[in-house]
Amino acid sequence: FAFWGPRGIAVDSDGNVYVSDTGNKRIVKFNSNGSFITEFGQTGMGAGEFDEQVGVAVDDEGIVYVTDTWNQRIQTFIPNDDGTVYFSLNQWDVSAWYGQSLDNKPFLTVDNQGSVFVADPEGYRVLQFSSEGEFIRTWGDYGFDSQSFGLAAAVAVDAEGHVWVTDAGNDRVMRFMLPE
């Protein structure tokens, strides 16, 4: 099995592993033993098509979220009953990811409350959306203090709802507690 520039990785509640195979413009799904299950995506700008997909996350319902960087959007996909075919569910534009540098690779995560958190590396911020794509908030700016980033890279949410962000530009990991 040949990857070309794999970036994001996610594991669903059943232990299936999803890999964002960026260079091949696809998401690849394996079972927990590493056996191939399926793949979806291709090059392009339409629904289900990618141009530099990087981040991948899976929610509790099995919906897959993908940052489609150079198309400046997030796409979601829903599986058929046996999880072997994925259909485009939704997509929304993201006002971010303008540069095509090697550092501008946005990762995302989904919490159990229906929020999608995504890094905007060269925008020095994190964006929060609802699972349907409604903008909720953003935070961050360029800097070195406890509310700023040098390069927001990966993002994760813990069981208590804290948002964790790797700040690659300032060589640190940061934890945020969001307002209700």
N, C-alpha and C positions, 0 to 999 in steps of 0.2 A: 504494500500500500504506500503510495508516494504522496507525501505532503509537499507543499511549496509555501514556505513562510507561515507556518501555523502560529496563531497568536492566542486568542482567547480559548478558555476551556471551562466547562461547567459540568456539574453532575446533578441529575434529577433525583427525585425521591425514591426511584426504583434502582438507583445505582448506574443508570446509563450515562455514558460520557459523550459530551458534545464538543467538537473541536472546530474552531473557526480556521479553516484552511484558506488563508487570505489569498495567496497567489493563485489558487485554483478556483477562487470565487464560489466557495461552497461551505456548507456546514456538514460535518460528518458525524454520524452517531454510531457509537459502539456500545455493546453491553459491558457489564462490569468485569468480564474476563478479557476484554479487548477484541471481541469478535465484531466484525462489521455488521451493522443493521441496515443503515440507509444513508443517503446524502441528499441534500437539496440546495438549490441555488445555481446561478450561472452569471456570466458577465452581462451587465446592462444597467438600465435606469428604471425599468418597469418593476411592478410588484413581483417579489420573489427573486429579483436580480440584484447583484451586488457590484460595487466598485470600492474595493478596500474595506471589506467587512473585517472587523477586529474583535470587538467584545461580543460575548455570548453569555446568556443567562437563561435559566429555566425557572418558572414559578411553580407553585404548588399544584396548579391545574394542568401542568405539562406544556404550557405555552412557552415558546422559545422567543427570546428577545435578542436582536442583533443590531450592533452599531454599524451602519452602512456609511462609512466615513466620508468618502468623496461624493456620495449622493446626498450628504448632509441630512440624514434621517435615521430614525430607528424603525426597524421592521419587526413585526411579530408573526409567528407561525403557529398553527394548530395542527396536531397530528390526527390521523385517522384512528380508528378504534384499536388497531394493533401496533400503532406507532411506527409504521414503515413508510408512510407517505405524509408529507407536510404540506399544508396549504397556507398561502398568504392570508393573514387575518386582518392586519392593520398596519399602517405606517404613518409616521408624522415627521414633519420637518424639524430640524434642530438648527438654530442659529449659532453655529459653532463649526470647528474643524475646517477652517479656511485654508490653512497651510498643508502642503503635501510633504512635509518633512518626515524624517524617520522618528522624530519625537512625538508627532501629533497622532498618536494611536489611542483612541478612546475605548476604555473598558467600562462595563456597566454591571449592575447587580439589581436584583429585585427583592424587596422584603416581603414578609408575610402579611403586610397591611395593604398591598396593592400599589406600592410606590416603586418607581424605577429611578435609580440614581446612576448618573453617567458623568464620567470625567470629560472635561474640556481642557486637555493638557496645555496647549499654547494660549488658551483664554484664561488660564490660571484660576479655574473655578470648577465647581460641581453643580450640575443641574438636576432638579428633581421633577419628575412627571408622574401623573397617574398612570395606571396600566393601560388606559385608553389614549394616552398621549396629551392629556391636559397639563399645561405647565403649572407647576406649584411654586417653586422657588429656585433661586440660585444663590450661591455664596462663594466668596473668595475673590482675590485680586492678586496681583503680583506683589511679592514681598517676602519677609522673613519672620513676621510675627505669627501669633497663634491662630490668626484668621486668614492668612495669606499662603500662597503656594509659589514655589519656584517652577514646578511642573507637576500638576495634578495627574497622576498616572492611573493606578487601579483604585477601585472602590468596593467596599464590602459593608454589609450590615450585620451586626450581631443579634443575638436573641433578645437583648434588651432594647433594641432599636437605635443603638449608637451607630453612627456612620464612620467607618474607618477609611482613610485615604492615604495612599502612598504619595509622598511628595518627593519625586525623583530629583527635582532641582535643588532641594534643600537637604537631601539625604536623611529623610525622617518619615515616620508614620504618625498620622494625626487622627485623633478621635473627636467626633462632634456629637453633641446632643442637640437635636432639633427641637424647636418650639412645637407645642401641640397644635 
